[in-house]
Amino acid sequence: MVQHISKNILDPLHEDYRKLIRLPSVSYFLEKNGSNKYTIHAPDGNVQIKNKDKLKLKWEHDKIVLYDGSSALKLNGQDFIVDQDAIIGKNKDDIIKEIKQGTNDVKITLKDIAGSLDHGVGLSVLMDDGSTLVGVLNFINFDDKDDQILQEVVKKTGGLYLTTKEEGICCSEITCISDKNGICMSMYGSNEHYQFKLTAIDALAAVDNLIKDKQDLSDKLNKVAGSAKKLANSYAPLKKLNAEMVKGDEISSGKYAANIKLEDKDIAGAFSKVGYYFYDNAIHIHDHFAKDSFSLPKHFHFLKVIKDEKDHYKLAFCNRYGHEYHAMPDDYKLINIEHIKGVKNIDLAKYHVKNGSFPSFIAKPNVKDYVGSKQHKIDLYEIENENIKVGSLIDEYGYYDSQGGFHYTNNQIGIKDRFYDHPSLTVAVGDNRCESNIIKEGNDILNANHLNPVDCNLVEYIANYVNDYAALHSFI
């Protein structure tokens, strides 16, 4: 057995090492509240369990779902999704394989946690050969210095030591929480060690990706510069773009998508179904039409820039080490640039090149909006300079009714269901401010004095979409 050097990842000397590893980022535990009755706690809520013996994990739609008997357990109205990265123990890979295959039930058991009255969520799989695979869901919040279990570990060892060892004939590596001498600690069950397979960020791959991203960005900038120069030599620069709202497909009963059509060309975008707000120091993500809602743990109030499979840049919620939050449906994980309102468009590519897989922004509550409510707007600031605000996340939406009327709601300013009859816009290229753009209803200019917060917020929302689309398609 080869033992690696133990590292105290709470020690500032090992801060760089901490940034290069991925610890389990989501935690779960069971709290007893009666005879064989428990409450299972997850990052975005908790659910009471009548009979823990009926709980099991199943694989559905590329997700691990917690089942209560024959039905999926519900959390905030949605299937209870278990983060795959939260499964720990040396049998992790085999347990995940069993969940995906569905041949043998992956049942939930109780695991005593050292120093806690609560229980860990144990996993048990009885195999055909009579052997049993065991594991547990992570029960430590490594990003919260006040976490009870984490405090117990620090109290006993003077830090948070991780020791990696090679085990077995195949020399697979396993990492455990240990003392400073590398002795794995007994933390749950019958003197079981907290051990997991440590996921490391491939530094060389990260560097290669950054180099590629810089080259891609350079190529795109050269292309845009060339197009701009050609236009400047041949035509007067395009200063204004016309846009109109058009009725799209039905998205819920009697409500239809509000699409934004630009210059008689393709659809530039559509009003988002998703809104964001702070409530009780937690970020909430909600679907205006499906009425679904998800809350993020406080240590996931950072955002990093990612590039999707279409080479579009988007934001993802993460912790301060860049580890994304996965315990919610895919539809709500990424934030499009159009959902960030500011006076000008944000160059996400620049932040992606600069920060890579680490956060670029931090979310903070703005107490000036949502008058008379305990909700707050989410403002985004640069993580390296928290005095620089880059924009705010939206909490507004629009839709068409069956008669062709457009309806607009903005929760941040307290406006519900404002009606418009065939609105159209003239958008100033590169400027999202109300005073730089025009919204009309027929021949009437609605934001003529730029003092109406409803019309101004609407025109700024649409200008954001139009300018993003124009920049992406080299209309400027």
N, C-alpha and C positions, 0 to 999 in steps of 0.2 A: 504494500500500500504506500503510495506517495502522497505526502501531506504538504499542501501549499502553506505559505506563511499566512497567519491569521491577521486580518486587518480590522481595525476599529473604524467603521465607516462614519462614525460621528466625530472623529478626530479631523480637524481642518487639514491636517497633513495628507489625509486620504480623500479629500474632496474630489480630486480628479478621478480617482478610482470609482467613487460613488456615482459619478456621472457616466461612467462607461459600463455600468451593470443595470439590469432591470430586475428589481425586486417585485414580488407580487404587489399590485397596486390597489386591489379591492379586497375587503375583508368581510367575513360573515361570522355570526355566532348565534347560539340558541340560548334563550332565557326561559327558565321554567316559571310557569304561572298557574300551576294547578296539577292535579293528578294526571300524569301523562300528557299534559297540555304545555305547549311551548310557544314562544314568539321567536321567529327567525328574523334577525336583524341584518339588513343589507345596506349598502351605501346610500341608496335613494329611498329608503323606507323600511317598514317592517310588516310582517304578516303573522297573525295568530294561527297556530297549527293545532287541530283537534287531536290528531293521532300521528305522532312522528313515525310510527312503524309503517305507514302507508306512503311515506315519502321516497321518491326515487328520481334519478336523473335520466332524461331522454334527449336524443338528438333530433332537432326539428329545424328546418330552414337554415341549416348551417350554424345553429346555435344550440347551446346546452340549456335545456329548460327543466325547471324543478316541477315535478308532478306530485299531486296528492291523489293517490289511487289512480283512477283512469282519466283524470282531468288535470290540465295544466294549472298550477297554482297562479293566482293573479296578484300582481303588485302594481298599485296605482292604475288598475284597470287593464294592465297588459300582462302577457305571460311573464312569469318570473324567470328572467335570464340569469344564468350563472356564468361569470367570467371564467373562461377556460384557463387563463393564467393564474387564477386563484387556487387551482388544485395543486397541492404540494405533497411531497413524499416520494420515495424512490420508485414507487409503482405508478407515478403520474402518467407516463406515456401509455402504459398498458391499460390503465383505467379509461383514459380518453378513447383509446381504440375500442374498448368494450362499449362505451357510450355510443360511439358512432355506429358500431355493428348492430347493437341492440339484441345480441344473442342472450346475454345474461344480465339480469337486473343489477343496476348500480344503486344500492340502497343507502339510506341515510342512517347513521348511528350517532350516539353521543360520545364525545371525547372530553374528558375532564381537562381543564386548562390550569396549569400550575399558577397559583396566585390569583385566581378569579373564581367567582361564584357562578359564572356563566359557563356554557359548554361549547366546545368546538363542533363544527358540522363534519362528522366523520363520514367516510365513504367505504363501502364494503361490497366486494363482488365475489360471489361463490362460483368458482370455475368448474368446468366439467370433470376435471381430474381430482376434485375434492380440495384443491388449494384455494386460498382466499387472497384476493388483492385488497390492500387497505391503503387509505390515504385520508386527507383532511382538507377542508377549504381553509385558506389563509385566514387567520384571526388576529393579525397584527396590522395596525395602521402605521406603516413606517414613516409616513409624512406628518404625523401628528405627535409632537414631542410629549403631549399630555396623555397619550394612549396608555391605559393601565398596564397592559402586558409589556409594552416597550419600557415603561418605567421600572417594572420589576426586573427586567433583564439588565438594564443599566445599573440598577441598585446592586445586583449580585456580581456583576462582572466589571463595573466601572466604564462600560461603553457598550457598543453593539458590534461584537466581533463576528466576522464571517470566516469560516475555514473551509477550504475546498480540498476534497480527497478523491483519489482514484480508487474505485472499488471493483471487485469482480474480475473475472478472467478477460473480459472485454475492455477493462480499464476505463469504464464510464465514470464521469466525474459527478460527484454529489457535493453540495454545499450545505453546511449546517450553521446554526447559531451556536457559538462556542464561548468558552472563556478565553482569556488572553493567551493561554497555553495551547489552544487548539483542541480542547476537550469538548465534544458536543454536549450541549445542555439537554437534560430531560425536561420537556415543556408541556407535554399533554399525554393523555391516555396512560398506559402502563409503562411509565418511564421512556416514552418515545421521544426521539430527537426531532426538533424542527429542522427538517432538511428538504431541500428542493434542488432542482437543476437550474443553476444560475445561467441566465441568458445575458450574454455580453454583446455590446455593440461592436461590430467589426470596424475598427478605426480606419483600416486601409480602405475598406469599401466605402466608408463615409467620405473619406478624402476623394476617392475616385468619383463619387456622386457629385461632390461639390465642384470638382473640376469640370465634370460634364455639364452641370447646371450653369456654371459660369460661361462655358463655351456656347451652350444653347442660348443663353441670354444675350451674349455678344452677337451671335448670328441674327437673332431676332431684332436687336437694336440696329444693327447694320442694315437689315432689310427695311425696317421702318424709316430709318434715316434716308435711305435711298429713295423710297417712295415719296417721302416728304419733299426731298430735293427736286424730284421729277415734277411733282405737283406745283411746287413753287415756281419752277421755270415755265410751266405751261398754263396754269390756271390761277385764279385768285384763290387764296386759302378758304376752305370751307369753314364758316363761322357758326352756322346754325343748322340744326337738324329738326325735322318735323316728326312728331310721334303721335300716335293715337291709340286709344284703348279699344280692344276688340273682344267679343265674347268667345270663350273657348268651350271645352268639354265640361260636362257636369262633374262636379267634384264632391257634392253632397246633395241631399234632397232639396231641389229647387234652387241650388246655388251653382254657378258656372264660373270657370276660371276666367280671370281678367288678364288677358295677354297684352303685351306692349309691342306694337308694330311700328317699325322704324322706316321712314322714307319709302314706303311701298315695297320694302324688302322683306327679309325673313322676320319671324317673331324674335324680338330682342330679349324677351324674358316674360315672366309672369309673376304676379304677386305671390309672395311666399306664403305657404300655409303655416309656417313656423314663426313663433315669437319668443323673445327672451326677456327675462326680468329677474331682479334680485328680490328675494323675500326671506326674512329671518336669516340673513347672512348666507343664504344659499342661492345659487343660480338655478333658475327654473326654465326649462325648455317645454313649450306647449304647442300643440297643434290646434289652430283656431277652428278647424272644421271637424276633425275626428274627436276633439275634446280630450286628447291624450296629454299627459304631462309627466315630465321627468325632472328630478332634482339632482344636482351634482354635489358631491362632498366638497367641503371648503378647500381641500388641498388640490382640487382640480380646477382652480379658477385662473389658470394660465392658458395661453393659446400659442400653438406653434403653427408654422406654415408647412403644408404638405403639397405635393404635386400628384394629382390623380392620374389614372391611366390615359386620360386625354391630354395630359400635360397642362391642365388648368390648375392654378394655385388656389388653395382654399385653407381655411383655418380649422383646427381641431383642438378641443379642450384637452388639457393635459396637466400633469403635476409639474413641479419646478424642475424636474429632471427630464421632462419631455415625454413621459410615459402617458399614453392616451387612455381616456376613460372608455371602456368597452361595454359596460353593463347597461346598454340601451340599444334599441333597434338602429340599423344602419341609416335609415332615413333621417335621423336626427344627429348623427355624429359629426358631420362636416358643415361648415358655415361658408356659404358662397360670399364672394366679395361684395355682391349687391346688397347683402344683408347688413353691411357696415355703413352707416350714414356719416358723412363728413363733408367738409367744404370742397374737398377734391378727392379723387380716387387714390387709393393706396397702392403703392408698388410692392405687392407681396413677393414678387420674384427677388427683389433686393433683399428682403428680410430672410428669404429662404437660403440665398447664397451666404448671407452673413452668419446666420445662426444654425443652419442645418436642422438636425432633429431636436434641437433645444428650443425652449419657448422664446417667442419674440415679443409677446404682449402679456399684460396682466389685466384682469377685469376688476373694476371697482364700481361700487354703487354710487349713483348720482341722486341725491335726495331732493332735487329741485322739481322733478317731474312726478307724475302720479299723485296729484294734489288730493289730499284727503284719504290716501291709501297707504298701506304699509309696504306696498311694492315700490321698487326703485328701478330707474333705468340703468343699463349696464354700459359704462364707458370703458373704452380700451386705451391703455397707455403703453408706451414703449417700456420694455422690461429693463433696459439699460439706463433709461432716463424717464422716471415716472412722472416728470413734469410735462412730458410731451404727450398730449392726447391725440390719437389718430382717428377717432370716430366713436360711434355708439352702435350697439346692436339694436335691431328693429323690434318693435312690438306693435305692428300695424298690418292690416291686410285689406284686400279689396276683392270684390266678386260681382258678377252680374246676376240679376234675377231672371226669371223666365220671360219677363216682358222686355228685356234688353236694357234695364236701368242699372247703372253702376253704383255700388255701395262701398263706402270707405269707413273703416274704423281705425282709430289710433288710440290705443290704451294709455300711452304715455302722456297725452294731453287731455284724456278723458272724453274723447269724441266717439260716439257710437252711431254707426249706421248713417253717415252723411250721404245723401243721395245726389248723384250727378247724372245729367242727361247728355250722353255722348261727348265726354271730355276729350280735348286734343291739346297738344303741347308744342311749343317751339323751344328747343333746348340749346343753350350755349355750350359749344364744345369745350370740354375741360373744366367746366365750372358747375358745381351742383347747388349753388346757393339760390334761394328763392328769388332774390332781386335780379338775378341774371337770366332767369327763365320765365316763360309765360305759359299759363294754363288757361284755356278757353272753354266755355260752354256755348256752342254756337259762335256768335260774333262777340260775346261778352268776355272781357278779360277778368278773371276771377281774383287774381292776385295783384291787381293794379297798384294798390298802395302798400303791398308787401307786409301788411299788419295782421292779416287773417291767419292765425296759426294753423287752421285746418287745411286751407288751400296751399299754404306754404309748405307744410309737411308733405302733402301729397305730391306737389311738383318736385320737391327735393328727392323724394323716394324714386319717382320715375326718372328724373335726371340722372340719378345714380346708375340705374339700369342702362339708360341710353348711352351714357359716357363710357361705361365699362364695355358695352358691346361695340361702340365706335372705336375705342382704343384697340380692342382685340382684333377687329377686322380692318384696321388701318384706314378708318374714315377720316382721321385727323392728320 
